[in-house]
Amino acid sequence: MTVTIGTRVIGGGRPAYVIAEIGLNHNGDVEIAKQLIDVAAEAGADAVKFQKRTPEIATPEHMRDVPRETPWGTMTYLEYRRRVEFDRDQYIEISDHALLRGLEWFASPWDEPSVAFLEDLGVHAHKVASASLTDHGLLRALRETGKTVILSTGMSTIEEIDTAIEVLGTEHLLLMHATSTYPMEPGEANLRMIPALRDRFPGVPVGYSGHERGLQISVAAVALGAVAVERHITLDRTMWGSDHAASLEPTGLQHLVRDIRVVEAALGDGVKRVYPGELAPMAKLRRVSA
């Protein structure tokens, strides 16, 4: 029950793979993207993730002309989508910076040309956003890459997940339990879906993609066996943009990685033993020997 991204093997009892999702929280600014890569590296994350769209294809028809207030003035939703996309040269700059900081990077392609765009840049994995789980043309294009595909399952029925996995196959699949509410309330986390998905799809590693405030739910996901954790990150939750409020600031990400590693150490192996630290209390307190 493992997959590989770059040099990292995920699952099989290895440390949880921590993905810092930058998404669109760079607001179309390469320097902000680099700062967020630095935040991820300094916190001890394993990878950073972006989003890649061909706006003319990926923007729903009914949304294209909707006015949007932005830091660059009022524009249509389609114009906004164009404004925050990085081109090839910008992605090369981002890629170089991520590799310099020891991080893998990949993205969620929202359409088939974006898959080709990312393949040309040599990514080691692809992420399927929850909104794209029912886009079977996209899923087929991703399967054909032969790369690890990370599939988020928010806003989806179990039947839709079944069908998506039939299209993708299970050989290079990392499944992520998710609830697509921004920010998500604890009552919608439904973390018991992590073991439920593991039981339903034997041999497929299962992780958690979270949109909640705080750290507790993501840490609990690891305690329930999540082999990967993905959280949005931001420089400041008050920044303009739709995902910042459900994101972790730098200190929050540092604490998340710290707490995940503590929980992993605490989980142990399930074999009962007497630890060296117990010997002195046993000698002092146990009146009747076995």
C-alpha positions in Angstrom: 0.0 0.0 0.0 2.5 2.6 -1.1 3.0 5.1 -3.9 6.1 7.1 -4.9 6.6 10.8 -5.5 10.1 11.7 -6.5 12.4 10.1 -4.0 9.7 9.6 -1.3 7.7 6.4 -0.7 4.3 7.2 0.9 2.4 4.7 3.0 3.5 1.4 4.4 4.2 2.8 7.9 6.4 5.6 6.7 6.1 9.2 8.1 3.1 11.1 6.8 3.8 13.0 3.6 3.0 16.7 4.3 1.8 18.7 1.3 1.6 22.5 1.8 -0.9 23.7 -0.7 -0.1 27.1 -2.1 -2.9 26.8 -4.6 -3.8 30.4 -5.7 -2.7 32.0 -2.4 0.2 33.5 -4.3 -2.3 35.9 -5.9 -0.4 35.7 -9.2 2.8 37.0 -7.7 5.9 34.8 -8.1 7.7 36.4 -5.1 4.8 35.5 -2.8 4.9 32.0 -4.2 8.6 31.8 -3.4 8.0 33.1 0.1 5.4 30.4 0.6 7.8 27.7 -0.6 10.2 29.0 2.0 7.5 28.7 4.7 6.9 25.1 3.7 10.5 24.2 3.7 11.2 25.8 7.1 8.2 24.0 8.6 9.5 20.6 7.5 6.8 19.9 4.8 7.6 17.5 2.0 6.0 19.2 -1.0 4.2 22.3 -2.2 1.3 22.2 -4.5 -0.2 24.7 -7.0 -3.2 24.9 -9.3 -3.0 25.0 -13.1 -5.8 26.0 -15.3 -6.4 26.9 -18.9 -8.9 29.6 -17.9 -10.9 29.5 -21.2 -11.5 25.8 -20.6 -11.6 25.4 -16.8 -13.9 28.3 -16.0 -17.5 27.2 -15.9 -19.6 29.0 -18.6 -22.0 30.5 -16.1 -19.2 32.0 -14.1 -17.1 33.6 -16.8 -18.8 37.1 -16.9 -19.6 37.3 -13.2 -18.0 40.5 -11.9 -15.3 40.1 -9.3 -13.8 42.7 -7.0 -10.0 42.1 -7.0 -6.9 44.0 -5.8 -6.5 45.0 -9.5 -10.0 46.4 -9.8 -13.3 45.0 -10.9 -13.0 42.4 -13.6 -14.9 39.4 -14.8 -14.2 36.0 -13.2 -12.5 34.8 -16.4 -10.2 37.8 -16.4 -9.4 37.2 -12.8 -8.5 33.5 -13.6 -6.2 34.7 -16.3 -4.6 37.3 -14.0 -3.5 34.7 -11.3 -2.2 32.0 -13.7 1.6 31.5 -14.0 3.2 31.0 -17.4 5.9 28.4 -18.2 8.8 30.7 -17.3 7.2 31.6 -14.0 6.7 27.9 -13.2 10.3 27.2 -14.0 11.4 29.9 -11.6 9.1 28.4 -8.9 10.3 24.8 -9.7 13.9 25.9 -9.3 13.2 27.5 -6.0 11.3 24.5 -4.6 14.0 22.1 -5.6 16.6 24.4 -4.1 14.7 24.2 -0.8 14.5 20.4 -1.0 10.8 20.2 -1.8 8.9 18.4 -4.4 6.3 20.5 -6.3 3.3 19.5 -8.3 -0.1 21.0 -9.1 -3.8 20.3 -9.7 -4.4 20.5 -13.4 -8.0 21.5 -14.0 -8.1 20.6 -17.7 -6.3 18.3 -20.2 -4.0 21.0 -21.7 -2.8 21.8 -18.2 -1.8 18.1 -17.8 0.4 18.5 -20.9 1.8 21.8 -19.5 2.8 20.2 -16.2 4.2 17.0 -17.9 6.4 19.3 -20.0 7.8 20.7 -16.7 8.6 17.2 -15.4 6.4 17.0 -12.3 6.6 13.7 -10.4 2.9 13.6 -9.5 -0.5 15.2 -10.2 -3.3 16.2 -7.9 -7.0 15.9 -8.8 -9.0 18.6 -7.1 -12.3 17.5 -5.6 -14.2 19.6 -8.1 -12.5 17.6 -10.9 -13.3 14.1 -9.6 -16.1 13.7 -12.2 -14.1 14.9 -15.1 -13.3 11.5 -16.6 -11.5 13.0 -19.7 -9.0 14.7 -17.3 -8.7 11.5 -15.2 -7.9 9.4 -18.3 -5.2 12.0 -19.3 -3.7 11.7 -15.9 -3.7 7.9 -15.9 -1.8 8.0 -19.2 1.1 9.9 -17.6 2.0 6.9 -15.5 2.6 9.3 -12.6 1.3 9.1 -9.0 -2.2 10.7 -9.0 -3.5 12.2 -5.7 -7.3 12.1 -5.8 -9.3 14.4 -3.4 -12.8 13.2 -2.7 -14.6 16.3 -1.4 -18.1 17.2 -2.7 -18.4 13.6 -4.1 -20.6 10.6 -3.4 -19.1 7.2 -2.8 -20.5 6.1 -6.2 -18.7 9.0 -7.9 -15.5 8.0 -6.1 -15.9 4.4 -7.3 -16.3 5.5 -10.9 -13.3 7.9 -10.7 -11.1 5.1 -9.4 -12.3 2.7 -12.1 -11.1 5.4 -14.6 -7.8 6.1 -12.8 -6.9 2.6 -11.8 -5.2 1.9 -8.4 -1.6 1.2 -9.4 -0.4 4.8 -8.8 -3.2 6.2 -6.7 -3.1 8.1 -3.4 -6.7 8.8 -2.2 -7.4 11.8 0.0 -10.4 12.0 2.2 -11.7 15.6 2.1 -14.7 17.8 2.7 -14.9 20.9 0.4 -16.1 23.5 2.8 -14.0 26.6 3.2 -13.4 26.8 6.1 -14.7 23.4 7.3 -16.5 23.0 10.6 -15.5 20.0 12.7 -18.9 18.4 12.3 -18.3 18.0 8.6 -14.8 16.4 8.9 -16.1 12.8 9.1 -12.6 11.4 9.7 -13.9 7.9 10.0 -14.0 8.0 6.2 -10.2 7.5 6.3 -10.5 3.8 7.5 -13.7 3.4 5.5 -11.9 4.3 2.3 -9.0 2.1 3.2 -11.4 -0.8 3.7 -13.3 -0.1 0.5 -10.2 0.2 -1.7 -7.7 -2.4 -0.4 -4.2 -1.6 -1.5 -4.8 2.1 -2.0 -3.1 4.4 0.5 -5.4 7.0 2.0 -4.5 10.5 3.2 -6.4 13.6 4.3 -6.9 17.0 2.7 -8.2 19.5 5.2 -9.8 22.9 5.0 -10.5 23.4 8.6 -9.3 26.1 11.0 -6.6 24.9 13.5 -4.6 21.7 13.7 -6.5 19.2 15.7 -8.4 17.5 12.9 -5.4 17.1 10.7 -3.4 15.6 13.6 -6.3 13.2 14.4 -6.4 12.2 10.7 -2.8 10.9 11.1 -3.8 9.0 14.3 -6.5 7.3 12.2 -3.9 6.2 9.7 -3.7 9.0 7.1 -0.5 8.5 5.1 -0.5 12.1 3.8 -1.8 15.4 5.0 -2.5 18.4 2.7 -3.3 21.9 4.1 -3.5 25.3 2.4 -0.9 27.7 3.5 -0.8 31.5 3.5 1.5 34.3 4.6 -1.5 36.0 6.3 -5.1 34.7 6.6 -6.4 38.3 6.2 -4.9 38.5 2.6 -7.3 39.0 -0.3 -8.5 35.7 -1.9 -11.0 32.9 -1.4 -8.6 30.3 0.3 -6.7 32.4 2.8 -9.2 32.1 5.6 -9.0 28.3 5.6 -5.2 28.3 5.4 -2.4 27.9 7.9 0.0 30.8 8.6 3.7 30.0 8.9 3.6 29.2 12.6 0.5 27.1 12.2 2.3 24.9 9.6 5.3 24.6 11.8 3.2 23.4 14.6 1.2 21.0 12.4 4.3 19.2 11.2 5.7 19.1 14.7 2.5 17.6 16.1 2.2 15.1 13.3 5.7 13.8 14.0 4.9 13.6 17.8 1.7 11.6 17.1 3.5 9.2 14.7 6.2 8.5 17.4 3.4 7.9 19.9 1.5 5.5 17.8 4.1 2.8 18.2 3.8 -0.7 16.7 1.0 -2.2 18.7 3.3 -4.7 20.4 3.0 -4.6 24.2 6.3 -4.4 26.0 7.8 -3.1 29.2 9.8 0.1 28.4 13.1 0.9 30.2 11.5 3.9 31.7 9.0 1.7 33.5 11.6 -0.5 35.3 12.3 1.9 38.2 8.5 2.6 38.9 7.9 -1.2 38.7 10.6 -1.9 41.2 9.2 0.7 43.5 5.4 0.2 43.1 4.7 -3.4 42.2 4.1 -5.4 45.4 3.5 -8.9 43.8 5.8 -10.2 41.1 4.4 -12.1 38.2 
